[in-house]
Amino acid sequence: MIIFRITMDVLPQKQKEVMQTLLSMTETAGREKGCLSYEVLFQMDGETAIHLMEEWENREDLERHIRSERFSVLLGTKSLLAKPLEMKIHTVSHSEGTEAVNIIRGK
């Protein structure tokens, strides 16, 4: 699994515009081949940072997404940001679920 995390430090006066762009993208992003999840996360403490968390089945699917027109729209928001997008790609080789947490907690 591949996790792609994007952090956007949005100019305060441009938050609504960026939000509208991101919400329009989330409607179809989850239907892309190989997309396991696509989430937009906001800071609750009044910060202007917005985080996109995407999960992909494999690197090829993520690369197709990065070359897409949809991703170009995201890159087009750079004039609405206080600083450049921060993007990180994480490769996950193993995941555990609730069972692991229960074992750790002795349940």
OpenMM code with the backbone's topology and positions (N, CA, C; nanometers):
from openmm import Vec3, app, unit

residues = "MET ILE ILE PHE ARG ILE THR MET ASP VAL LEU PRO GLN LYS GLN LYS GLU VAL MET GLN THR LEU LEU SER MET THR GLU THR ALA GLY ARG GLU LYS GLY CYS LEU SER TYR GLU VAL LEU PHE GLN MET ASP GLY GLU THR ALA ILE HIS LEU MET GLU GLU TRP GLU ASN ARG GLU ASP LEU GLU ARG HIS ILE ARG SER GLU ARG PHE SER VAL LEU LEU GLY THR LYS SER LEU LEU ALA LYS PRO LEU GLU MET LYS ILE HIS THR VAL SER HIS SER GLU GLY THR GLU ALA VAL ASN ILE ILE ARG GLY LYS".split()
positions = [
    Vec3(0.0852, -0.1170, 0.0000),
    Vec3(0.0000, 0.0000, 0.0000),
    Vec3(0.0899, 0.1234, 0.0000),
    Vec3(0.0429, 0.2269, -0.0673),
    Vec3(0.1134, 0.3545, -0.0752),
    Vec3(0.0265, 0.4613, -0.0097),
    Vec3(0.0858, 0.5403, 0.0784),
    Vec3(0.0157, 0.6536, 0.1386),
    Vec3(0.0793, 0.7808, 0.0846),
    Vec3(-0.0027, 0.8675, 0.0298),
    Vec3(0.0421, 0.9942, -0.0265),
    Vec3(-0.0187, 1.1043, 0.0588),
    Vec3(0.0667, 1.1818, 0.1238),
    Vec3(0.0202, 1.2883, 0.2136),
    Vec3(0.0613, 1.4229, 0.1559),
    Vec3(-0.0356, 1.5115, 0.1459),
    Vec3(-0.0109, 1.6462, 0.0944),
    Vec3(-0.0558, 1.7453, 0.2013),
    Vec3(0.0317, 1.8382, 0.2349),
    Vec3(-0.0020, 1.9422, 0.3312),
    Vec3(-0.0035, 2.0756, 0.2580),
    Vec3(-0.1124, 2.1488, 0.2786),
    Vec3(-0.1302, 2.2787, 0.2147),
    Vec3(-0.1449, 2.3843, 0.3243),
    Vec3(-0.0581, 2.4834, 0.3243),
    Vec3(-0.0695, 2.5947, 0.4176),
    Vec3(-0.1395, 2.7077, 0.3418),
    Vec3(-0.2697, 2.7154, 0.3602),
    Vec3(-0.3554, 2.8033, 0.2800),
    Vec3(-0.3554, 2.9458, 0.3353),
    Vec3(-0.3504, 3.0430, 0.2448),
    Vec3(-0.3662, 3.1817, 0.2860),
    Vec3(-0.5050, 3.1966, 0.3479),
    Vec3(-0.5164, 3.2642, 0.4634),
    Vec3(-0.6462, 3.2728, 0.5329),
    Vec3(-0.7603, 3.3226, 0.4447),
    Vec3(-0.7361, 3.4202, 0.3620),
    Vec3(-0.8412, 3.4764, 0.2768),
    Vec3(-0.8764, 3.3863, 0.1582),
    Vec3(-0.8017, 3.2779, 0.1386),
    Vec3(-0.8255, 3.1872, 0.0256),
    Vec3(-0.8777, 3.0511, 0.0683),
    Vec3(-0.9079, 3.0342, 0.1969),
    Vec3(-0.9518, 2.9039, 0.2472),
    Vec3(-1.0783, 2.8537, 0.1778),
    Vec3(-1.1758, 2.9383, 0.1600),
    Vec3(-1.3013, 2.8958, 0.0976),
    Vec3(-1.2773, 2.8469, -0.0444),
    Vec3(-1.1946, 2.9180, -0.1183),
    Vec3(-1.1649, 2.8803, -0.2561),
    Vec3(-1.0939, 2.7451, -0.2634),
    Vec3(-0.9975, 2.7250, -0.1753),
    Vec3(-0.9260, 2.5968, -0.1724),
    Vec3(-1.0208, 2.4852, -0.1308),
    Vec3(-1.1049, 2.5103, -0.0316),
    Vec3(-1.2018, 2.4106, 0.0138),
    Vec3(-1.2937, 2.3671, -0.0997),
    Vec3(-1.3436, 2.4621, -0.1765),
    Vec3(-1.4328, 2.4286, -0.2877),
    Vec3(-1.3606, 2.3434, -0.3902),
    Vec3(-1.2352, 2.3751, -0.4175),
    Vec3(-1.1559, 2.2965, -0.5123),
    Vec3(-1.1384, 2.1541, -0.4621),
    Vec3(-1.1008, 2.1403, -0.3351),
    Vec3(-1.0779, 2.0066, -0.2785),
    Vec3(-1.2056, 1.9250, -0.2719),
    Vec3(-1.3145, 1.9863, -0.2331),
    Vec3(-1.4408, 1.9131, -0.2257),
    Vec3(-1.4857, 1.8654, -0.3629),
    Vec3(-1.4628, 1.9451, -0.4654),
    Vec3(-1.4993, 1.9020, -0.6011),
    Vec3(-1.4131, 1.7840, -0.6450),
    Vec3(-1.2903, 1.7778, -0.5960),
    Vec3(-1.2002, 1.6685, -0.6325),
    Vec3(-1.2344, 1.5394, -0.5593),
    Vec3(-1.2811, 1.5485, -0.4358),
    Vec3(-1.3055, 1.4277, -0.3577),
    Vec3(-1.4227, 1.3459, -0.4104),
    Vec3(-1.5133, 1.4105, -0.4810),
    Vec3(-1.6295, 1.3382, -0.5337),
    Vec3(-1.5895, 1.2268, -0.6291),
    Vec3(-1.4860, 1.2504, -0.7080),
    Vec3(-1.4464, 1.1499, -0.8069),
    Vec3(-1.3143, 1.0806, -0.7747),
    Vec3(-1.2372, 1.1342, -0.6833),
    Vec3(-1.1052, 1.0773, -0.6542),
    Vec3(-1.1139, 0.9331, -0.6078),
    Vec3(-1.2084, 0.9023, -0.5239),
    Vec3(-1.2209, 0.7672, -0.4711),
    Vec3(-1.2585, 0.6625, -0.5739),
    Vec3(-1.2983, 0.7080, -0.6914),
    Vec3(-1.3346, 0.6134, -0.7980),
    Vec3(-1.2199, 0.5835, -0.8928),
    Vec3(-1.1043, 0.6466, -0.8705),
    Vec3(-0.9895, 0.6195, -0.9565),
    Vec3(-0.9383, 0.4782, -0.9316),
    Vec3(-0.8887, 0.4153, -1.0363),
    Vec3(-0.8342, 0.2800, -1.0243),
    Vec3(-0.7231, 0.2782, -0.9195),
    Vec3(-0.7364, 0.1885, -0.8234),
    Vec3(-0.6336, 0.1701, -0.7220),
    Vec3(-0.6449, 0.2605, -0.6011),
    Vec3(-0.7395, 0.3531, -0.6003),
    Vec3(-0.7554, 0.4431, -0.4858),
    Vec3(-0.8321, 0.3711, -0.3752),
    Vec3(-0.7691, 0.3552, -0.2604),
    Vec3(-0.8318, 0.2900, -0.1466),
    Vec3(-0.9047, 0.3901, -0.0583),
    Vec3(-0.8499, 0.5110, -0.0465),
    Vec3(-0.9169, 0.6181, 0.0271),
    Vec3(-0.8573, 0.7520, -0.0128),
    Vec3(-0.9378, 0.8566, 0.0057),
    Vec3(-0.8985, 0.9933, -0.0296),
    Vec3(-0.9695, 1.0835, 0.0704),
    Vec3(-0.8937, 1.1405, 0.1631),
    Vec3(-0.9541, 1.2178, 0.2710),
    Vec3(-0.8939, 1.3568, 0.2793),
    Vec3(-0.9785, 1.4537, 0.3106),
    Vec3(-0.9357, 1.5912, 0.3351),
    Vec3(-0.9490, 1.6153, 0.4847),
    Vec3(-0.8395, 1.6573, 0.5483),
    Vec3(-0.8373, 1.6787, 0.6932),
    Vec3(-0.8041, 1.8243, 0.7227),
    Vec3(-0.8710, 1.8794, 0.8236),
    Vec3(-0.8528, 2.0190, 0.8609),
    Vec3(-0.8069, 2.0282, 1.0049),
    Vec3(-0.7304, 2.1305, 1.0355),
    Vec3(-0.6885, 2.1587, 1.1717),
    Vec3(-0.8080, 2.2114, 1.2496),
    Vec3(-0.8245, 2.1703, 1.3718),
    Vec3(-0.9356, 2.2163, 1.4548),
    Vec3(-0.8978, 2.3379, 1.5391),
    Vec3(-0.7706, 2.3715, 1.5409),
    Vec3(-0.7249, 2.4798, 1.6280),
    Vec3(-0.7124, 2.6144, 1.5574),
    Vec3(-0.7793, 2.6307, 1.4447),
    Vec3(-0.7764, 2.7580, 1.3737),
    Vec3(-0.6602, 2.7735, 1.2777),
    Vec3(-0.5724, 2.6737, 1.2713),
    Vec3(-0.4629, 2.6784, 1.1753),
    Vec3(-0.5192, 2.6736, 1.0338),
    Vec3(-0.4417, 2.7192, 0.9386),
    Vec3(-0.4889, 2.7219, 0.8000),
    Vec3(-0.4400, 2.6020, 0.7197),
    Vec3(-0.3757, 2.5063, 0.7848),
    Vec3(-0.3250, 2.3887, 0.7140),
    Vec3(-0.4385, 2.2930, 0.6791),
    Vec3(-0.4308, 2.2400, 0.5590),
    Vec3(-0.5226, 2.1370, 0.5117),
    Vec3(-0.4358, 2.0194, 0.4689),
    Vec3(-0.4780, 1.8992, 0.5061),
    Vec3(-0.4017, 1.7791, 0.4728),
    Vec3(-0.4866, 1.6885, 0.3839),
    Vec3(-0.4272, 1.6382, 0.2796),
    Vec3(-0.4896, 1.5347, 0.1973),
    Vec3(-0.4180, 1.4051, 0.2294),
    Vec3(-0.4951, 1.3024, 0.2592),
    Vec3(-0.4393, 1.1702, 0.2852),
    Vec3(-0.4993, 1.0746, 0.1834),
    Vec3(-0.4138, 1.0208, 0.0997),
    Vec3(-0.4588, 0.9281, -0.0037),
    Vec3(-0.3931, 0.7927, 0.0195),
    Vec3(-0.4681, 0.6860, -0.0007),
    Vec3(-0.4135, 0.5509, 0.0063),
    Vec3(-0.4332, 0.4855, -0.1296),
    Vec3(-0.3266, 0.4240, -0.1788),
    Vec3(-0.3275, 0.3622, -0.3117),
    Vec3(-0.2822, 0.2182, -0.3024),
    Vec3(-0.3386, 0.1348, -0.3883),
    Vec3(-0.3014, -0.0070, -0.3904),
    Vec3(-0.1549, -0.0259, -0.4241),
    Vec3(-0.1043, 0.0524, -0.5206),
    Vec3(0.0339, 0.0357, -0.5633),
    Vec3(0.0884, 0.1655, -0.6230),
    Vec3(0.2166, 0.1662, -0.6471),
    Vec3(0.2864, 0.2851, -0.6973),
    Vec3(0.2364, 0.3254, -0.8363),
    Vec3(0.2069, 0.2290, -0.9210),
    Vec3(0.1613, 0.2581, -1.0564),
    Vec3(0.0303, 0.3372, -1.0561),
    Vec3(-0.0624, 0.2975, -0.9696),
    Vec3(-0.1898, 0.3687, -0.9599),
    Vec3(-0.1684, 0.5115, -0.9090),
    Vec3(-0.0805, 0.5278, -0.8105),
    Vec3(-0.0500, 0.6615, -0.7600),
    Vec3(0.0129, 0.7469, -0.8697),
    Vec3(0.1056, 0.6909, -0.9444),
    Vec3(0.1711, 0.7674, -1.0507),
    Vec3(0.0714, 0.8100, -1.1586),
    Vec3(-0.0240, 0.7240, -1.1904),
    Vec3(-0.1289, 0.7598, -1.2868),
    Vec3(-0.2086, 0.8793, -1.2335),
    Vec3(-0.2401, 0.8755, -1.1045),
    Vec3(-0.3134, 0.9849, -1.0403),
    Vec3(-0.2325, 1.1156, -1.0464),
    Vec3(-0.1034, 1.1079, -1.0173),
    Vec3(-0.0189, 1.2272, -1.0178),
    Vec3(-0.0091, 1.2879, -1.1575),
    Vec3(-0.0174, 1.2065, -1.2607),
    Vec3(-0.0128, 1.2576, -1.3991),
    Vec3(-0.1495, 1.3066, -1.4480),
    Vec3(-0.2545, 1.2879, -1.3678),
    Vec3(-0.3907, 1.3179, -1.4127),
    Vec3(-0.4214, 1.4677, -1.4146),
    Vec3(-0.5265, 1.5011, -1.4873),
    Vec3(-0.5762, 1.6386, -1.4918),
    Vec3(-0.6242, 1.6825, -1.3535),
    Vec3(-0.6852, 1.5919, -1.2802),
    Vec3(-0.7347, 1.6219, -1.1451),
    Vec3(-0.6204, 1.6690, -1.0557),
    Vec3(-0.5067, 1.6009, -1.0639),
    Vec3(-0.3925, 1.6394, -0.9820),
    Vec3(-0.3363, 1.7731, -1.0294),
    Vec3(-0.3431, 1.8004, -1.1575),
    Vec3(-0.2996, 1.9305, -1.2098),
    Vec3(-0.3814, 2.0432, -1.1489),
    Vec3(-0.5107, 2.0181, -1.1273),
    Vec3(-0.5966, 2.1183, -1.0630),
    Vec3(-0.5457, 2.1451, -0.9217),
    Vec3(-0.5103, 2.0424, -0.8503),
    Vec3(-0.4558, 2.0590, -0.7154),
    Vec3(-0.3281, 2.1426, -0.7193),
    Vec3(-0.2391, 2.1116, -0.8113),
    Vec3(-0.1149, 2.1880, -0.8227),
    Vec3(-0.1427, 2.3335, -0.8589),
    Vec3(-0.2547, 2.3586, -0.9257),
    Vec3(-0.2927, 2.4937, -0.9644),
    Vec3(-0.3329, 2.5825, -0.8477),
    Vec3(-0.3480, 2.5242, -0.7287),
    Vec3(-0.3851, 2.6047, -0.6120),
    Vec3(-0.2648, 2.6755, -0.5501),
    Vec3(-0.1467, 2.6602, -0.6081),
    Vec3(-0.0256, 2.7136, -0.5448),
    Vec3(-0.0314, 2.8640, -0.5189),
    Vec3(-0.1052, 2.9390, -0.5996),
    Vec3(-0.1149, 3.0835, -0.5771),
    Vec3(-0.2037, 3.1162, -0.4565),
    Vec3(-0.2731, 3.0165, -0.4032),
    Vec3(-0.3619, 3.0356, -0.2889),
    Vec3(-0.2963, 2.9933, -0.1571),
    Vec3(-0.1698, 2.9553, -0.1661),
    Vec3(-0.0996, 2.9004, -0.0500),
    Vec3(0.0053, 2.9971, 0.0044),
    Vec3(0.0299, 2.9870, 0.1342),
    Vec3(0.1312, 3.0702, 0.1986),
    Vec3(0.2720, 3.0186, 0.1706),
    Vec3(0.2826, 2.8887, 0.1424),
    Vec3(0.4117, 2.8288, 0.1073),
    Vec3(0.3856, 2.7090, 0.0164),
    Vec3(0.4864, 2.6574, -0.0507),
    Vec3(0.4651, 2.5459, -0.1441),
    Vec3(0.4038, 2.4223, -0.0769),
    Vec3(0.3316, 2.3447, -0.1581),
    Vec3(0.2771, 2.2180, -0.1109),
    Vec3(0.3884, 2.1311, -0.0540),
    Vec3(0.3575, 2.0613, 0.0540),
    Vec3(0.4500, 1.9613, 0.1066),
    Vec3(0.3905, 1.8259, 0.0710),
    Vec3(0.4654, 1.7453, -0.0030),
    Vec3(0.4150, 1.6160, -0.0475),
    Vec3(0.5102, 1.5056, -0.0031),
    Vec3(0.4528, 1.3982, 0.0514),
    Vec3(0.5318, 1.2836, 0.0943),
    Vec3(0.4633, 1.1558, 0.0501),
    Vec3(0.5440, 1.0636, -0.0017),
    Vec3(0.4949, 0.9324, -0.0425),
    Vec3(0.5542, 0.8297, 0.0538),
    Vec3(0.4662, 0.7517, 0.1177),
    Vec3(0.5090, 0.6494, 0.2135),
    Vec3(0.4696, 0.5119, 0.1585),
    Vec3(0.5638, 0.4209, 0.1590),
    Vec3(0.5367, 0.2842, 0.1179),
    Vec3(0.5177, 0.2001, 0.2437),
    Vec3(0.4020, 0.1350, 0.2536),
    Vec3(0.3687, 0.0550, 0.3709),
    Vec3(0.3796, -0.0921, 0.3322),
    Vec3(0.4629, -0.1643, 0.4029),
    Vec3(0.4809, -0.3057, 0.3702),
    Vec3(0.3925, -0.3967, 0.4542),
    Vec3(0.3406, -0.3437, 0.5655),
    Vec3(0.2624, -0.4284, 0.6548),
    Vec3(0.1670, -0.3403, 0.7344),
    Vec3(0.0447, -0.3842, 0.7497),
    Vec3(-0.0536, -0.3123, 0.8303),
    Vec3(-0.1192, -0.4087, 0.9283),
    Vec3(-0.1556, -0.3590, 1.0455),
    Vec3(-0.2258, -0.4383, 1.1444),
    Vec3(-0.3512, -0.3636, 1.1860),
    Vec3(-0.4478, -0.4357, 1.2356),
    Vec3(-0.5748, -0.3762, 1.2725),
    Vec3(-0.6053, -0.3853, 1.4201),
    Vec3(-0.7333, -0.3877, 1.4500),
    Vec3(-0.7831, -0.3890, 1.5874),
    Vec3(-0.7272, -0.5067, 1.6673),
    Vec3(-0.7109, -0.6203, 1.6023),
    Vec3(-0.6602, -0.7374, 1.6722),
    Vec3(-0.5254, -0.7084, 1.7369),
    Vec3(-0.4378, -0.6399, 1.6653),
    Vec3(-0.3055, -0.6069, 1.7183),
    Vec3(-0.3164, -0.5153, 1.8389),
    Vec3(-0.4050, -0.4183, 1.8326),
    Vec3(-0.4254, -0.3263, 1.9452),
    Vec3(-0.4766, -0.4022, 2.0673),
    Vec3(-0.5703, -0.4935, 2.0438),
    Vec3(-0.6244, -0.5735, 2.1545),
    Vec3(-0.5153, -0.6605, 2.2197),
    Vec3(-0.4290, -0.7178, 2.1393),
    Vec3(-0.3184, -0.7990, 2.1930),
    Vec3(-0.2247, -0.7123, 2.2755),
    Vec3(-0.1911, -0.5962, 2.2238),
    Vec3(-0.1017, -0.5036, 2.2951),
    Vec3(-0.1615, -0.4615, 2.4285),
    Vec3(-0.2926, -0.4397, 2.4291),
    Vec3(-0.3616, -0.3969, 2.5509),
    Vec3(-0.3949, -0.5141, 2.6431),
    Vec3(-0.3605, -0.6366, 2.6014),
    Vec3(-0.3839, -0.7538, 2.6850),
    Vec3(-0.5270, -0.7983, 2.6881),
    Vec3(-0.6016, -0.7732, 2.5850),
    Vec3(-0.7442, -0.8116, 2.5803),
    Vec3(-0.7639, -0.9302, 2.4889),
] * unit.nanometer
topology = app.Topology()
chain = topology.addChain("A")
for resn in residues:
    res = topology.addResidue(resn, chain)
    for name in ("N", "CA", "C"):
        topology.addAtom(name, app.Element.getBySymbol(name[0]), res)
